[in-house]
Amino acid sequence: MVDSIEINRVNVRDLLSIDLEVWMNDPDDWDFRPSAHLSGNTFSISSISSGKTMCDVDLDDEQLEAAQRDRQVELRVKFQVHGMHGRLKHIHPIIADGKAKKLATANWKSVQKINFD
């Protein structure tokens, strides 16, 4: 199950584009089904499985116009798991590269329809 969602950036590209950071509780959990809502100028992401609103952000005029025009949003999601990702306290370099590496994170991009309230 999703523990928390943070909105990192809101841009207007071809569509309204929102960068999300999603923290999961367990690496074997696959239950992330977002639903996008727009009420006034407040954009929110809720979970389809629980119906709970996970995060929201206020849009400016340009972003609101793009959302109303296209009626879709591009979600760019970066998944992370508690206990696996975060700050590395001990850096162990890979000898072949000569640099330290972080754990891989899963990225996901999807176009979702916006539900207007």
JOQUI-V860756 format. One record per residue. RES is the residue in one letter. SS is DSSP state (alpha for helix, beta for strand, coil for the rest). OMEGA is omega in whole degrees, -180 to 180 (none if undefined). Layout:
BEGIN
res=[RES | RES]
ss=[SS | SS]
omega=[OMEGA | OMEGA]
END
This chain:
BEGIN
res=[M | V | D | S | I | E | I | N | R | V | N | V | R | D | L | L | S | I | D | L | E | V | W | M | N | D | P | D | D | W | D | F | R | P | S | A | H | L | S | G | N | T | F | S | I | S | S | I | S | S | G | K | T | M | C | D | V | D | L | D | D | E | Q | L | E | A | A | Q | R | D | R | Q | V | E | L | R | V | K | F | Q | V | H | G | M | H | G | R | L | K | H | I | H | P | I | I | A | D | G | K | A | K | K | L | A | T | A | N | W | K | S | V | Q | K | I | N | F | D]
ss=[coil | beta | beta | beta | beta | beta | beta | beta | beta | beta | beta | beta | coil | coil | coil | beta | beta | beta | beta | beta | beta | beta | beta | beta | coil | coil | coil | coil | coil | coil | coil | coil | coil | beta | beta | beta | beta | beta | beta | coil | coil | beta | beta | beta | beta | beta | beta | coil | coil | coil | coil | coil | beta | beta | beta | beta | beta | beta | coil | coil | alpha | alpha | alpha | alpha | alpha | alpha | alpha | alpha | alpha | alpha | coil | beta | beta | beta | beta | beta | beta | beta | beta | beta | beta | coil | coil | coil | coil | coil | coil | coil | coil | coil | coil | coil | beta | beta | coil | coil | coil | coil | beta | beta | coil | coil | coil | coil | coil | beta | beta | beta | beta | beta | beta | beta | beta | beta | beta | beta | coil]
omega=[179 | 177 | 180 | 177 | 175 | 174 | -178 | -175 | 175 | -179 | 169 | 174 | 170 | 176 | 169 | -175 | -178 | 177 | -179 | 170 | -175 | 178 | 179 | 180 | -171 | 180 | 179 | -179 | -178 | -174 | 173 | 178 | -176 | 174 | -176 | -180 | 176 | 179 | -174 | 175 | 180 | 177 | -180 | 176 | 177 | 180 | 178 | -176 | -179 | -178 | -177 | 175 | -175 | 180 | 176 | -179 | 176 | -179 | 173 | -173 | -179 | -180 | 178 | 178 | 179 | 179 | -180 | -180 | -174 | -178 | 178 | 177 | 175 | 178 | 177 | -168 | 173 | -179 | 174 | -176 | 177 | -179 | 179 | -176 | -178 | -179 | 174 | -180 | 179 | -179 | 178 | -177 | 172 | -172 | -179 | -179 | -175 | -180 | 174 | -180 | 174 | 176 | -179 | 174 | 180 | 176 | -174 | 178 | -176 | 173 | -178 | 175 | 180 | 174 | -179 | 180 | none]
END
